[in-house]
Amino acid sequence: MKALKIFLTVWALVTISFILFLLDGCSNSAGPQSGNFSMSVKSGNQLSKVQSDTLMITSAAILVEDLKLKGTTTSVANGDDDSVVVFRDDHSEDNEVELKMGPFVISLNLNGAVNTFAVNNVPPGTYVGAKFQIHKLDRDEVPPDSIFADSSFNNGGYSVVVKGFYNGVPFIYKSKVTANERVYFAKPIVVSNINFINVTLQVDPYSWFYVDGHYLAPNNINNSETIDWLIRHSFNKGFEDDHKDGHED
């Protein structure tokens, strides 16, 4: 009888531990637990949808730092529905919230899937856009990915690395462009402590090599200035995308 009681006690403890383990696993897999806001990126637009024998991109990665959200002069935390939302000047640093410092890598999913690259807690309020720097790796910085480091590293590193095929020939395009980007959302985003919000930025890497109806040869050094200009001006769309399906909510 005593042995049976010991067995039942041990069995109960094991069962309870297993149930707690399952509950903990479910809570950890339910979604982002470290904040109330995330930012994602989706690759693609019209150019990516058009099949081309000239250019095929297999990977595209961007080095970014100093990612911030741009807010308004009013907060929704006070629940004042009659408050007037006033937008700050584009170059003002007022009402900016740090989301992720870096430098860190944004990798584009070429299949059109959404890739989340930042999760954080941000103060409740209304946010109208984001700002960040496309960052060329400095010589004294440790590269978050070796692809951004120069082979000799005498000249620092790179900010954008694209791999693919041009007319069937493999290419690797490496850019040293540095640019301060500002993206305004399609609609102001209202963040609270109750719901989790995701914003998706959209960029088409094919547009970096496309001018006047034709693709530029990535390996032609004479095209570098134009390609870098196109990279700097390719981040121009952001929208609330809580389902992370790449479509505006």
N, C-alpha and C positions, 0 to 999 in steps of 0.2 A: 504493500500500500504506500509506504514512504517513497519507494522508487517511482511509483506512478505519479505521485504528487510532484516530485522533482522534475520528471519528464514533462508533465503538463505545464509547469512553471517556465521551464526553458523554452518549450514550444511557443508559449504565449509571448515571451520576450522576443523571440526570433520573428514571430508574425508581426508584432507591433513595429519592430525595427524595419522590417521590409515595407510595411505600409507607409511609414514616415519617409523612407527612401524614395518610394514612388511619388509621394506628394511633393517632395522637394524637387524631384526631377521634372514633374509637370510644371511647377512654378518657374523653374529655370528655363524651360523651353517655350513658355507662353509668348515670349517676345522680348524686346529690349527692356531690361530692368534697371538700367543705369541713368535714366533720364525721362523727360517728357517730350523730347523733340529729337528728330533725326533728319539728316540730309542725305539724299541719294542722287545718283546720276544715271541717266539713260542715254545710250548711244543710238543715234539714228534720227533721220528725218527723210525728206524726199530722196536725197541722193543715195542714201544707204539702201533704199528700197529698189533702186534701179540696178539691174544686173549689168555688169560691165566686164568685158574681157581685158580692159586696159589696166584697171586698178583693183586690187583685192587686198584689203587690210586684214591682217591676222591678229594683231594686238596693238593697243594704244594705251600709254600710261603717261600721267601728268603729275609733276611734283608741285605740291601746293603748300602754302603756309598762311598763317594768320587769317583763318576763316572766322568771319563775324556775321551776325545778323544785324540788319538795320531796322530800328524801330521807329515809332512815331512819337509825337510830343504828348500823346495821351495813352493811358493804360486802361485795359478792360477790367483790371482787378477791382476797381471801385464799383463796377456794375452800372455805371452811368451810361444808359443807352442814348442819352441826348448829347453826349460829349462829341466834339468836333475833332476828327482826325486830321492833324496837320502834318504834312510831310516835311522832313528836314531837307536842307540843301544836300545835294548829291555828295559833296566833299566834306560835310560836317561829320565830326566824330561823336557828336551827342547821340545818346540813346543807341549806342552800339553794344552788342553783347557777344562776348567771345564764345565761339562754339568749339574750335579746335585750333591749336597753335601750329604744331608741325616743326619742320617740314614732314609731310606725309604724302603717300602715293594714292592717286585716284586712278584705278584701272577701269577701262571701259569694256563692258560686255558687248562684243560685236554681234551677238545674237539678239540684241534688243532688250535683254533682261535688265532689270533695275539693280544697281549695286549700291548698297548703303556704305558710306564712308565716314560718317560722323554721328555720334549719339551723345546727348548731354542734357543736363537740366538747364532750362532757361527761364528767366522770370516771366510770369504771366503778363501778357500784353499783346499788342498788335504789331506785327512785323511786315515790312513792305518789300524787303529784298535781302541780298547777301553781298558781302564783299570778301575777296581773297586775293592772294598774289600767286600767279604762276611763277614759280621760284627756280632760278638757276642755282644749282648746288655750288656753294663756296668751297674753297680749298680746305678750310678748317672744319668743315661739317662732315659728320659721318653719314654716308649715303644710306637711306632707308632701304634702298634696293641697288644692287651693284650696277644695274643697267644705266643708272644716272651718273656714274663716275667715269671720268675721262681715263683712258688707258694709262696715261702718264700722270694724270691729275695735275699737270703744271698749270693748266688753264681753268681749274675748277671742274665743273661737271655740266650736266645738261638739265633741262626742265621738262622736255617732252621727248618721248621715244616712241616711234611708230615703226612697226614691222609689217611686211607684206610682200606683194608681187606687183611689179609694173611691167606690162607686156610679157608676163610669164617669168620675168627675171626677179629674183629675191632682192629686197632692199631693206635697209634700216635707216630711217630718217631720225636724226638727233638734233634737237633745237636747243639753243642757249637763250631763247627769248625770256625776258622778265617783264611781267605786265600786271598792273593792278586792275582786277576785274570787278565790275559792279553789275549785279543781276537783279532786276526788279521782278517780283512775282506777278503773275497774271492777275491775282486778287490779293489784298492784304490777308495775312495769316494770323488768326487769333489763337494764341497759346494759353492754356490754363493748366492747373495742377491736376485736373480731373481726367482729361483725355490725352492720349499720345498722338502727336502730329508728325507726319513726315512730309517733307518738301523734296520734290525731284527736279533737278536741273537737267536740261536737255542739251546735248551737243552732238554734232555730226562730224566725226573725224574725216569723212570723205570730202566734206566741204573745205578742208584745209588744203586740198590739192586740186581744187576745181575752179577754173576761171574762164569766163566767156565761152561756156559750152564744151570745154575740153579739160582733161586732167593734165596736171603738170608732172613732169618726171621728177620724182623725189631725189634721185641721185645726181641731178643736174644742179651744181652749186649756184648757177645763175638764178635758180628759182627759189633759193632759200629765203630771200628777203620777202618775197610775195607770200610764201607759205607761212612764214612767221607772222606776217601781218594778218593773214586769215585765221591763224590760231588765236591771236589776241582778240579778235572780234567775233569769235564763234560762240561765246557764252552769253546768250541773250534771252533765255527762256527758263522760267521756274514756276512751279505750280504745286498746290497741295495735292498729295498723292498718298493718302493714308493706307490704301490697299497695296501700294508698291507694285502696281501693274503698269506704270508708265503712262497712265491716263489721268487727266485732271479730275478731281472730285467735284 
